[in-house]
Amino acid sequence: MPARPPGRRLGRWLRRRRPPQQGPVGVRRSLRLLRWRLTVLYTVVAACGLVALATLAVNTDTHLRETRLDNAMETRARTAVALLYFTDSGIQLQDIAQDEVGTGSPQLAVLLGTPPVRSVFASSAPALPVRASHLHGVAAEAVDAGTIVRAEGRDDHGDPTRLLAAPLYDNEGDAAGAVVVVGDPTEGRDEHEKLVAALILGCVTLVTLAALAGHALSGRSMRPAVDALERQEAFLADAAHDLRTPVATLRTLAEAALADPGQRSDLLPRAVVLSARMGDIIDDLLTRARLNAGVQHLNKELLRLDQLVESVVDQLADPVGGPGARDRITFTAEECTVRADAHLVTRAVANLIENALRHGHEPGVPAEVDVVVRRPGRVTVSDRGPGVDPAVASALFGRFQSNGGSIGLGLSITLWAADLHGGTLTAAPRPGGGAVFDFSLPA
């Protein structure tokens, strides 16, 4: 069996490796999936930032509560030490008993001895029942260290407490005992829990708003891609619809010429005309696509609208366009000048006249088309066909729509050209039967 050429094997390998081409539906699905992914990413980033800030706020509030409690305990201990003094009869407690430091919270106790073994004073209404062994232990540490000592403890119910002991000295400067302050670390917990609840609620609300905003922003950021996809679909549909009839006709002419060589002299000119028409259609579609995409801009210039329309009428009335075409078009014009894109205006006017020639007459009856140019920049095309219903006149300018069937893109392109120039396109019944299409441009 002969070996396959290397080029063929490489081609088959590339075809296997080539990713599948996505159609418009697949691209739209991919865009929707990308939008949701961007929304999720935006939400996750916002949630992480909010959680970090909330955690920082909770930790800061906890630290501030602990700092406030430590400062209050130390201030209370130092004040008590300053109010206590010794005489020959022993320690004097009347000043501390009369001062506010002897009441309220944090609770306070005065222990004497080295190590402290007995309590000689305790603030009224103690909030936390702390074991004496705990108090004596931290007091002994303060006496031994000669400075303020802090420690963690438990009350009789097993709840956590904070202990602070300051050494107490007699008149000779010898250690005589210690002042112990008992603090409640749960003080202010209700406010702390309210803060946590508010932060949780705020984070949930902000994350929800961030998700909604992210979804909206992702949709807006992807709008250009969606618009480009819609323009691509519209371009493909326009090209397929506008080229279907000329291509079919050209194929028919070619097959007829192949079947009967004697008709080639008659069929070839028509094939050339169709080819030129197809080229014009492709140029128009590409121009429209570039203008919609913003790649190309209107080439506005001063032009004689009456002369431009007259040239269009002459082209459509040429015998190549069909026998008797000249007799079906009546042209009347006033001299007028406008600033517009000559190519687009030519296509728009040609579409109006071609539409009147094709659809503006009863079956079997030659078309009668009147083309009138008036100041300041108005082109009116009238026919003697079945007319238009005023209720559905605006629908005639949609792509591929008419009151009598599909008419392609002619009127929609004409309306598009009018909009680009700031003009208008209207359709109305003609008195006596028929339709009137009015294409106007600003002077």
Secondary structure as UniProt FT lines:
FT   HELIX           6..17
FT   HELIX           24..83
FT   STRAND          85..87
FT   TURN            88..89
FT   STRAND          90..92
FT   HELIX           94..98
FT   HELIX           100..102
FT   STRAND          107..113
FT   TURN            114..115
FT   STRAND          116..122
FT   HELIX           132..145
FT   STRAND          149..155
FT   TURN            156..157
FT   STRAND          160..169
FT   TURN            171..172
FT   STRAND          175..183
FT   TURN            185..188
FT   HELIX           189..259
FT   HELIX           261..263
FT   HELIX           264..293
FT   STRAND          300..304
FT   HELIX           305..316
FT   HELIX           319..321
FT   TURN            323..325
FT   HELIX           326..328
FT   STRAND          329..333
FT   STRAND          337..341
FT   HELIX           342..359
FT   TURN            363..364
FT   STRAND          369..374
FT   TURN            375..377
FT   STRAND          378..382
FT   HELIX           390..397
FT   TURN            399..400
FT   TURN            403..404
FT   TURN            408..409
FT   HELIX           410..420
FT   TURN            421..422
FT   STRAND          424..429
FT   TURN            431..432
FT   STRAND          435..440
//
